[in-house]
Amino acid sequence: MSSIWQYLTLGLDREIFGIDIASVHEILDYRVPAALPQAPPFLVGMIDVRGQSYPVVDLRTKLGLPSIPVTPSTRIILLNIPQGAGARRVGFVADRVIEVTELDQAELEAAPNVGGRWRSRYIAGIGRKGDAFVVVFDLEALMAGDDPALLTPSLAA
């Protein structure tokens, strides 16, 4: 018996990532967040959406990828990430939003522990959509630490 889940797929560099659609609240065109002093480098600021404050995380920085200028495709994905008995509001900056897609939970592969590019604790699994791989985020783990999710430091500083 298959269990099909829906994921919002997004692009960062040449990679495709998936976020459980149940955590997605809204997708916004990019807007410049208000800066937060002494925030970690991946926390680019705060935005207000209809009276709700959202800290905004640059996923490229969080994943150790080089920064790029904002493009017309850049989006802020507003999420409600389950945390304990409640939820944590956060916005993720992505290069582009691709689509909502279905992945079979039974066919998700575990994150590789050797030779992989990303820290496996940030990955809930790796799915396939056609010929492409979709790296499914473990949102709680991704937001739990201040360290970059990339195993090797970025060459572009």
HUVEN-V518253 format. One record per run of one state. SS is the DSSP state (H for helix, E for strand, C for the rest). FROM is the first residue (numbers start at 1). LEN is the number of residues. Records with the same first field share a line. If there is no record, write none. Layout:
SS = FROM-LEN, FROM-LEN
This chain:
C = 1-3, 13-2, 30-4, 35-8, 50-2, 63-12, 84-2, 95-1, 108-1, 110-8, 119-1, 130-2, 138-1, 145-5, 151-7
E = 4-9, 15-6, 24-6, 34-1, 43-7, 52-7, 75-9, 86-9, 96-9, 109-1, 118-1, 123-7, 132-6, 150-1
H = 21-3, 59-4, 105-3, 120-3, 139-6
